[in-house]
């Protein structure tokens, strides 16, 4: 949010460039979330089973996949930054600004990938304070260097959009050093060390592919779907792109608590099922669902109340202001269903190992319904912004209803093979 607000002070073109460049980086981030959350389905269950050896093997497979994705995205950004930007927009000025942002973002893939997946693993075994401290410190570091490098304060060079990218890189270096340094050299709960990257993991590979890989596929499809949404918006002009950049910030701010509940529910479900207590897991699932609905309603109210003050903060044209307001209304409606949907798909059902079902749901509702309808509404029918965005996100409504029926059926609780137990202290 602070990145967008600070870059937004430079004008609509830098704001759009940074926003669209970050959409590609967000693809990688969502992939890493899929890699980490897929592994956490197993690590939280193994932690509940007190099986330390299998837990380490799951981490090893996770880190190897993460390194492969980081290399792939780094090479793409290094060799074809302008081509990536052309996926999202045809405006040459926005492409130029986005390419400048990409120049300093290449090392972030490795740093972000390893720190994010390691954070998810630490949380899956109940180690939650350290990631919290890391996030707070990285946030402060990012704001300070944004203030210095975007605007050239306190004698620092005025670098504009490049200053924002450098500030993010500095924050990522800190996060990586803090989180990965702890996991690889200090942590005693998991006791994972760099040498374990070379350990053999063949005995749990089948389990990992069946449980964790569908999570990765689901989140990759989600990332691509989100980018399809941005592609539609990107071809509707700079006003729509700028409006979306602002609304995305407020949406993320309102849903960050939802994401936290979803992650926590996946971990708690995994621990409970690891102890073999299916009845408690079912009761916990409904508790999290009700909590998600309540949080979604609060998020919608927050968006509707904050929309006008938020819009007035930016230096926008009247046309962009009108589009932004319509998008705020649409997001407020969608976030209620998104909250219930996220709690189930990214939390309870995922923690129960029902990952193949969720992968199928993502494929059907996102790619068969949302993306085609949203593209038609925006590029063919030229409907108002409210209806374009609502149709682009209509999969959130459908999945929420479908997953509630899945929760009630109890079919989401999947067995995971028991391995010889290493006692966890």
Phi, psi and omega per residue, in radians:
X1 nan -0.786 -3.129
X2 -1.160 -0.640 3.069
X3 -1.029 -0.856 -3.096
X4 -1.121 -0.739 -3.123
X5 -1.146 -0.713 -3.109
X6 -1.246 -0.765 3.099
X7 -1.186 -0.579 3.122
X8 -1.066 -0.443 3.102
X9 -1.188 -0.293 3.132
X10 -1.452 -0.272 -3.137
X11 2.251 3.021 -3.061
X12 -1.236 -0.601 -3.099
X13 -1.195 -0.894 3.058
X14 -1.042 -0.667 3.104
X15 -1.054 -0.792 3.139
X16 -1.158 -0.716 3.135
X17 -1.079 -0.823 3.127
X18 -1.139 -0.690 -3.126
X19 -1.116 -0.804 -3.109
X20 -1.251 -0.649 3.064
X21 -1.096 -0.694 3.127
X22 -1.179 -0.415 3.084
X23 -1.112 -0.678 3.094
X24 -1.197 -0.739 3.090
X25 -1.111 -0.602 3.104
X26 -1.123 -0.544 3.050
X27 -1.012 -0.822 3.124
X28 -1.111 -0.725 -3.124
X29 -1.093 -0.736 3.121
X30 -1.171 -0.649 3.047
X31 -1.038 -0.755 3.114
X32 -1.142 -0.645 3.049
X33 -1.064 -0.713 3.106
X34 -1.138 -0.744 3.102
X35 -1.077 -0.833 -3.100
X36 -1.204 -0.798 -3.118
X37 -1.216 -0.572 3.041
X38 -1.086 -0.771 3.098
X39 -1.167 -0.621 -3.087
X40 -1.189 -0.444 3.026
X41 -0.997 -0.702 3.132
X42 -1.427 -0.759 -3.065
X43 -1.150 -0.674 3.103
X44 -1.171 -0.661 3.114
X45 -1.199 -0.755 3.120
X46 -1.124 -0.608 3.087
X47 -1.125 -0.736 3.082
X48 -1.132 -0.551 3.111
X49 -1.448 -0.120 -3.075
X50 1.057 0.769 3.135
X51 -1.963 1.587 -3.016
X52 -1.293 -0.623 -3.101
X53 -1.145 -0.816 3.117
X54 -1.124 -0.603 3.115
X55 -1.072 -0.775 3.138
X56 -1.116 -0.681 -3.140
X57 -1.142 -0.676 3.093
X58 -1.088 -0.706 3.106
X59 -1.106 -0.723 -3.127
X60 -1.070 -0.824 3.117
X61 -1.073 -0.740 3.125
X62 -1.010 -0.848 -3.089
X63 -1.168 -0.620 3.111
X64 -1.134 -0.757 3.114
X65 -1.130 -0.720 3.132
X66 -1.054 -0.757 3.127
X67 -1.085 -0.678 3.108
X68 -1.116 -0.767 3.113
X69 -1.127 -0.727 -3.132
X70 -1.066 -0.725 3.117
X71 -1.127 -0.755 -3.122
X72 -1.069 -0.852 -3.109
X73 -1.208 -0.627 3.123
X74 -1.093 -0.788 -3.138
X75 -1.122 -0.735 3.140
X76 -1.085 -0.764 -3.119
X77 -1.224 -0.598 -3.131
X78 -1.214 -0.768 -3.015
X79 -1.576 -0.372 -3.028
X80 -2.507 0.966 -3.127
X81 -1.141 -0.721 3.140
X82 -1.180 -0.676 3.130
X83 -1.098 -0.665 3.097
X84 -1.106 -0.761 -3.133
X85 -1.128 -0.578 -3.132
X86 -1.182 -0.309 3.049
X87 -1.103 -0.592 -3.018
X88 -1.693 -0.470 -3.038
X89 -2.735 2.754 3.051
X90 -1.882 -0.003 -3.124
X91 -1.276 2.054 -3.060
X92 -1.118 -0.601 -3.141
X93 -1.196 -0.716 3.106
X94 -1.156 -0.689 3.105
X95 -1.054 -0.756 -3.136
X96 -1.107 -0.779 3.135
X97 -1.121 -0.731 3.129
X98 -1.112 -0.668 3.115
X99 -1.130 -0.648 3.070
X100 -1.105 -0.694 3.113
X101 -1.136 -0.725 -3.130
X102 -1.079 -0.590 -3.032
X103 -0.954 -0.651 -3.096
X104 -1.701 0.003 -3.042
X105 -1.685 -0.179 -3.040
X106 -1.005 -0.810 3.132
X107 -1.154 -0.309 -3.080
X108 -1.142 -0.462 -3.103
X109 -1.070 -0.888 3.140
X110 -1.115 -0.798 -3.093
X111 -1.129 -0.822 -3.137
X112 -1.144 -0.769 -3.093
X113 -1.039 -0.869 -3.099
X114 -1.224 -0.716 -3.124
X115 -1.215 -0.659 -3.114
X116 -1.208 -0.835 3.138
X117 -1.147 -0.660 3.103
X118 -1.153 -0.647 3.078
X119 -1.059 -0.775 -3.129
X120 -1.098 -0.692 3.111
X121 -1.137 -0.775 3.121
X122 -1.048 -0.726 3.106
X123 -1.116 -0.608 -3.069
X124 -1.170 -0.313 3.089
X125 -1.893 0.289 3.056
X126 1.551 0.123 -3.139
X127 -1.619 1.532 -2.985
X128 -1.891 -0.351 -3.068
X129 -1.252 -0.690 -3.087
X130 -1.085 -0.840 3.064
X131 -1.043 -0.590 3.099
X132 -1.102 -0.835 3.120
X133 -1.053 -0.762 -3.140
X134 -1.059 -0.778 -3.124
X135 -1.117 -0.734 3.139
X136 -1.085 -0.826 -3.111
X137 -1.140 -0.751 3.128
X138 -1.105 -0.652 3.107
X139 -1.076 -0.805 3.137
X140 -1.122 -0.767 3.119
X141 -1.040 -0.753 -3.123
X142 -1.097 -0.757 3.134
X143 -1.105 -0.786 -3.110
X144 -1.049 -0.847 -3.089
X145 -1.295 -0.494 2.976
X146 -1.026 -0.829 -3.126
X147 -1.063 -0.658 -3.125
X148 -1.300 -0.861 -2.890
X149 -1.646 -0.483 3.098
X150 -1.239 -0.779 -3.010
X151 -1.855 -0.112 3.123
X152 1.282 0.668 3.135
X153 -1.448 2.777 3.084
X154 0.957 0.614 3.081
X155 1.458 -0.011 3.116
X156 -1.354 2.718 3.117
X157 -1.195 2.497 3.077
X158 -1.461 1.915 -2.999
X159 -2.006 -0.046 3.084
X160 1.054 -2.270 -3.075
X161 -1.128 -0.555 3.077
X162 -1.138 -0.602 3.095
X163 -1.090 -0.648 3.091
X164 -1.121 -0.748 3.137
X165 -1.138 -0.719 3.123
X166 -1.144 -0.682 3.119
X167 -1.084 -0.732 3.094
X168 -1.113 -0.710 3.116
X169 -1.067 -0.773 3.132
X170 -1.070 -0.738 3.109
X171 -1.122 -0.655 3.118
X172 -1.161 -0.668 3.092
X173 -1.050 -0.749 3.116
X174 -1.104 -0.853 -3.132
X175 -0.988 -0.814 -3.130
X176 -1.062 -0.841 -3.120
X177 -1.076 -0.712 -3.075
X178 -1.236 -0.916 -3.040
X179 -1.310 -0.918 -3.081
X180 -1.236 -0.586 3.047
X181 -1.046 -0.706 3.124
X182 -1.199 -0.840 -3.064
X183 -1.115 -0.744 -3.021
X184 -1.475 -0.391 -3.007
X185 -2.190 -0.297 -3.009
X186 -2.087 -0.764 -2.993
X187 -0.941 2.371 3.124
X188 -1.933 -0.272 -3.101
X189 -1.225 -0.877 3.096
X190 -1.553 -0.627 -3.120
X191 1.065 0.736 3.122
X192 -1.541 2.330 -3.128
X193 -2.236 2.874 -3.076
X194 -0.996 -0.549 -3.126
X195 -1.122 -0.404 -3.123
X196 -1.240 -0.227 3.058
X197 -1.093 -0.363 -3.115
X198 -1.735 0.036 -3.076
X199 -1.246 2.707 3.119
X200 -1.419 2.372 -3.051
X201 -2.239 0.311 -3.016
X202 -1.081 -0.552 -3.035
X203 -1.239 -0.368 3.089
X204 -1.953 0.107 -3.077
X205 -1.096 -0.739 3.135
X206 -1.065 -0.774 3.120
X207 -1.083 -0.724 -3.125
X208 -1.120 -0.769 -3.122
X209 -1.113 -0.733 -3.081
X210 -1.235 -0.629 -3.051
X211 -1.717 -0.843 -2.971
X212 -1.519 -0.648 -3.078
X213 -1.111 -0.700 3.052
X214 -1.021 -0.554 3.063
X215 -1.121 -0.774 3.107
X216 -1.073 -0.784 3.137
X217 -1.082 -0.769 3.129
X218 -1.038 -0.788 -3.093
X219 -1.275 -0.547 3.042
X220 -1.145 -0.748 3.087
X221 -1.095 -0.654 3.079
X222 -1.099 -0.782 3.136
X223 -1.083 -0.770 3.119
X224 -1.158 -0.651 3.091
X225 -1.119 -0.760 3.079
X226 -1.055 -0.650 3.122
X227 -1.259 -0.564 3.046
X228 -1.105 -0.672 3.067
X229 -1.067 -0.801 -3.131
X230 -1.148 -0.606 3.096
X231 -1.096 -0.765 3.092
X232 -1.035 -0.844 -3.131
X233 -1.131 -0.688 -3.102
X234 -1.095 -0.443 -3.137
X235 -1.646 0.211 3.123
X236 -1.895 0.176 3.037
X237 1.852 2.839 -3.063
X238 -1.146 -0.533 -3.141
X239 -1.130 -0.767 -3.140
X240 -1.201 -0.672 3.123
X241 -1.101 -0.814 3.132
X242 -1.106 -0.744 3.119
X243 -1.059 -0.746 3.132
X244 -1.137 -0.687 3.126
X245 -1.034 -0.681 -3.135
X246 -1.275 -0.763 -3.100
X247 -1.200 -0.587 3.103
X248 -1.062 -0.682 3.125
X249 -1.045 -0.857 -3.115
X250 -1.185 -0.619 3.105
X251 -1.117 -0.793 3.130
X252 -1.113 -0.657 3.125
X253 -1.122 -0.676 -3.104
X254 -1.359 -0.418 -3.076
X255 -1.790 -0.023 -3.095
X256 -1.102 -0.613 3.100
X257 -1.192 -0.598 3.089
X258 -1.084 -0.776 3.138
X259 -1.087 -0.680 3.105
X260 -1.109 -0.755 3.104
X261 -1.110 -0.731 3.136
X262 -1.057 -0.829 3.124
X263 -1.077 -0.748 -3.138
X264 -1.142 -0.707 -3.119
X265 -1.147 -0.622 3.088
X266 -1.119 -0.755 -3.134
X267 -1.156 -0.833 -3.117
X268 -1.111 -0.706 3.098
X269 -1.085 -0.753 3.111
X270 -1.084 -0.753 3.107
X271 -1.098 -0.770 -3.099
X272 -1.124 -0.795 3.132
X273 -1.231 -0.517 3.058
X274 -1.079 -0.518 3.074
X275 -1.484 -0.059 3.102
X276 1.464 0.268 -3.064
X277 -1.748 1.445 -3.076
X278 -1.243 -0.615 -3.106
X279 -1.140 -0.752 3.094
X280 -1.117 -0.671 3.125
X281 -1.087 -0.686 3.111
X282 -1.127 -0.761 3.116
X283 -1.134 -0.708 3.108
X284 -1.097 -0.633 3.140
X285 -1.034 -0.778 3.124
X286 -1.216 -0.611 3.094
X287 -1.075 -0.791 3.119
X288 -1.139 -0.639 3.117
X289 -1.082 -0.840 3.138
X290 -1.092 -0.692 3.103
X291 -1.109 -0.689 3.133
X292 -1.125 -0.715 3.105
X293 -1.093 -0.758 3.136
X294 -1.101 -0.756 3.134
X295 -1.157 -0.642 3.112
X296 -1.095 -0.727 3.095
X297 -1.109 -0.745 3.100
X298 -1.097 -0.694 3.118
X299 -1.112 -0.694 3.113
X300 -1.103 -0.783 3.121
X301 -1.089 -0.723 3.116
X302 -1.039 -0.777 -3.129
X303 -1.106 -0.808 -3.100
X304 -1.148 -0.636 3.139
X305 -1.255 -0.717 -3.019
X306 -1.493 -0.115 -3.010
X307 -1.074 -0.869 -3.106
X308 -1.141 -0.839 3.072
X309 -1.029 -0.643 -3.131
X310 -1.159 -0.782 -3.121
X311 -1.126 -0.688 -3.103
X312 -1.182 -0.318 -3.126
X313 -1.208 -0.532 -3.031
X314 -1.601 2.729 3.081
X315 -1.592 1.489 -3.014
X316 -2.053 2.695 3.018
X317 -1.302 2.781 3.115
X318 -0.983 -0.667 -3.137
X319 -1.117 -0.750 3.124
X320 -1.151 -0.683 3.099
X321 -1.045 -0.740 -3.129
X322 -1.135 -0.768 3.120
X323 -1.108 -0.741 -3.135
X324 -1.062 -0.734 -3.133
X325 -1.118 -0.722 3.109
X326 -1.115 -0.699 3.111
X327 -1.137 -0.660 3.092
X328 -1.043 -0.741 3.122
X329 -1.097 -0.740 -3.131
X330 -1.151 -0.749 -3.120
X331 -1.124 -0.681 3.108
X332 -1.034 -0.674 3.101
X333 -1.212 -0.797 -3.061
X334 -1.183 -0.617 -2.997
X335 -1.117 -0.450 3.098
X336 -1.096 -0.812 3.128
X337 -1.299 -0.605 3.132
X338 -1.083 -0.629 -3.139
X339 -1.118 -0.897 3.113
X340 -1.078 -0.721 -3.135
X341 -1.105 -0.809 -3.112
X342 -1.131 -0.707 3.136
X343 -1.037 -0.634 -3.111
X344 -1.486 -0.893 -3.034
X345 -1.262 -0.701 -3.114
X346 -1.668 -0.072 -3.075
X347 -2.152 -1.612 -2.948
X348 -1.055 -0.968 -3.087
X349 -1.131 -0.662 3.093
X350 -1.152 -0.745 3.108
X351 -1.108 -0.466 3.085
X352 -1.398 -0.063 3.118
X353 1.548 0.169 -3.086
X354 -1.485 0.872 -2.955
X355 -1.377 -0.536 -3.133
X356 -1.187 -0.710 3.089
X357 -1.049 -0.759 -3.116
X358 -1.175 -0.612 3.098
X359 -1.105 -0.762 3.121
X360 -1.106 -0.724 3.121
X361 -1.051 -0.748 3.129
X362 -1.095 -0.741 -3.114
X363 -1.112 -0.830 -3.044
X364 -1.186 -0.947 -2.959
X365 -1.346 -0.586 -3.121
X366 -1.341 -0.882 -2.966
X367 -1.589 -0.383 3.139
X368 -1.645 -0.472 -3.062
X369 -1.957 -1.121 -2.949
X370 -1.107 -0.964 -3.044
X371 -1.091 -0.834 3.121
X372 -1.093 -0.781 -3.124
X373 -1.131 -0.750 3.130
X374 -1.115 -0.711 3.127
X375 -1.128 -0.739 3.124
X376 -1.122 -0.761 -3.119
X377 -1.101 -0.663 -3.077
X378 -1.504 -0.703 -2.984
X379 -1.773 -0.346 -3.100
X380 -1.963 -0.933 -3.070
X381 -1.452 -0.385 3.119
X382 0.990 0.840 3.122
X383 -1.288 2.924 3.068
X384 -1.074 2.745 -3.056
X385 -0.995 -0.651 -3.124
X386 -0.999 -0.837 -3.078
X387 -1.312 -0.558 3.075
X388 -1.056 -0.881 -3.090
X389 -1.192 -0.675 3.132
X390 -1.056 -0.764 3.123
X391 -1.221 -0.599 3.094
X392 -1.127 -0.408 -3.111
X393 -2.008 0.258 -3.042
X394 -1.161 -0.349 3.093
X395 -1.086 -0.474 3.118
X396 -1.114 -0.667 3.131
X397 -1.193 -0.832 -3.076
X398 -1.143 -0.776 -3.121
X399 -1.119 -0.648 -3.141
X400 -1.036 -0.789 -3.123
X401 -1.186 -0.787 -3.094
X402 -1.113 -0.717 -3.082
X403 -1.265 -0.454 3.046
X404 -1.116 -0.731 3.069
X405 -1.109 -0.654 3.114
X406 -1.133 -0.713 3.117
X407 -1.078 -0.764 -3.118
X408 -1.147 -0.488 -3.071
X409 -1.304 -0.330 -3.073
X410 1.179 0.060 3.135
X411 -1.276 -0.167 -3.100
X412 -1.339 -0.234 -3.121
X413 -1.477 1.941 -3.091
X414 -1.909 2.515 3.092
X415 -1.386 2.494 3.017
X416 -2.102 2.362 -3.063
X417 -0.997 2.433 3.066
X418 -1.498 2.359 3.098
X419 -1.978 2.874 3.051
X420 -0.957 2.389 -2.982
X421 -1.611 2.277 2.894
X422 -1.710 2.144 -3.070
X423 -1.109 2.231 3.102
X424 -1.667 2.215 -3.117
X425 -1.366 nan nan
